[in-house]
Structures are given as structure tokens and as C-alpha cells.
Amino acid sequence: MKTLAQVLNGRDTISTKDARIYTKINGKVRNMIECNKFSAKWEKNKEDVQTLGSRIKRKKVTGVEGTGSLGGYLVASNWMKYAMPYVRGGKDLYFEVIMDIEDPTSAAGKQSIQLLNVNLDDIPIADFEADDGVMEFETDFTFEDSQLLQPFTGFED
């Protein structure tokens, strides 16, 4: 086990090409092989706190919001299929995302994170241009909870 106090070797940074994204929708786990871009974060909501006798504007954290974005190649009709029940007056789609990252060259080890109650902000239908490109999609999403299923273990504070 290494400590963070040592100098970081370049080989111990983590290649993003070693990430895997899985969705769990209606009990079925699917490898998102078409995914080429993914980000997720907890955004803090902050309120201004101003007091008499001070010129400093302070902040108070009042909550958090899970947000992210997902992008990839449009090679299947899955998102359209999942969207149609809601479009037609039915139930909206909430699902899970599991993110695994493990670079075999890095001493960091493997990390696995689960996002719960993920909901897409929009549904990719088509993306056509008259150039030599390929069909891609990008959408933002929200999530309502997360779990660190497996932390990196190669470095300790």
C-alpha cells in the first residue's frame, strides 16, 4: 500500500478508457458499449448569509443535487422505447447506473459507484448531419442517491 505523501507516478493516474458504464433498467443489467462520455457529480446548493457588521458574504449549504451527462453513439432504439410509455401518458423511467474504473497499470486499484433513481432530461431520437459523421447523442440527467460500492484502495491518506 502506498501513501499519497509520496510522489505520484504518471503510471498511477487512471486512464478513462478503462471505465465501464452499466445500466440497470427494469431489473436487466446492460453494458453501455455505445457510451463514449459520462460525468456525474453532487452539486451543493448554497444560500447567501449576510450579517450586519461584516462585508463578507458567507455561504450556507442547504442541500445537494445529483446531476450528470451521458453521451455516446446512437446504435439502438432503447432510449426511445423506454421514453414512449411516459410520452403516451404512462410511467416515467428511473433506473440505476453502475460505473466501474480499473486501470491495470495504476496502483490505485478499482472503484465502483452506483447512481440510483437516474432520470434523463431528454431522450435521444436522431442526430443527422450531411457530413461524414456518425449518429451520436448527449443528454443531461439527475440522480437521487449514490453509493460507493468499492473504493480505490491503492493509496491511503
C-alpha positions, -999 to +999 in steps of 0.1 A: +000+000+000+013+034-010+006+067+007-004+100-010+026+117+006+049+100-020+054+115-055+027+104-079+040+083-108+024+090-141+015+053-145-006+056-113-031+081-129-061+064-142-069+060-179-105+069-187-105+043-214-107+016-187-141+028-175-172+007-179-208+020-176-238-003-169-274+005-166-300-015-146-334-009-161-364-029-150-341-055-134-320-060-165-283-050-164-269-038-197-233-028-206-235+006-223-210-003-250-221+028-270-212+052-242-182+075-250-188+102-224-201+102-188-199+125-159-218+127-126-215+149-095-232+161-064-238+199-067-242+218-035-270+243-032-258+273-012-276+303+002-260+337+009-256+346+045-251+383+051-248+398+086-247+433+100-212+445+108-194+424+082-187+430+045-181+393+039-208+373+021-208+339+036-225+308+023-246+281+039-250+247+022-288+239+022-289+208+001-273+188-027-285+178-062-272+149-082-265+158-119-246+144-148-243+139-185-242+109-207-231+107-243-225+080-269-232+066-303-268+062-313-268+025-323-300+012-306-336+023-300-336+016-263-339+051-250-368+057-274-385+025-263-382+035-226-394+070-232-426+062-251-447+050-221-442+084-204-448+103-236-481+084-240-492+092-205-477+064-186-448+060-161-415+078-164-382+058-164-360+058-134-330+035-134-296+027-119-261+033-133-230+015-122-196+029-130-165+007-128-130+020-134-098-001-131-066+007-149-044-024-146-013-002-149-023+020-120-017+011-083-049+028-074-070-003-078-107-005-088-135+019-079-172+011-084-200+036-079-238+032-082-262+060-090-298+055-080-331+069-094-314+083-125-337+102-148-328+116-183-335+152-190-342+144-227-345+114-249-322+110-280-342+103-311-320+112-340-289+133-349-283+137-387-258+159-405-247+160-441-211+154-432-190+122-428-201+118-391-218+091-372-250+094-351-243+104-316-264+115-286-258+135-254-282+141-226-281+155-191-296+136-162-304+138-125-300+112-098-313+110-063-287+089-044-253+073-048-233+045-032-195+039-032-196+001-038-159-003-040-133+024-032-099+028-047-075+010-023-041+016-037-034+049-020-044+060+015-044+094+031 
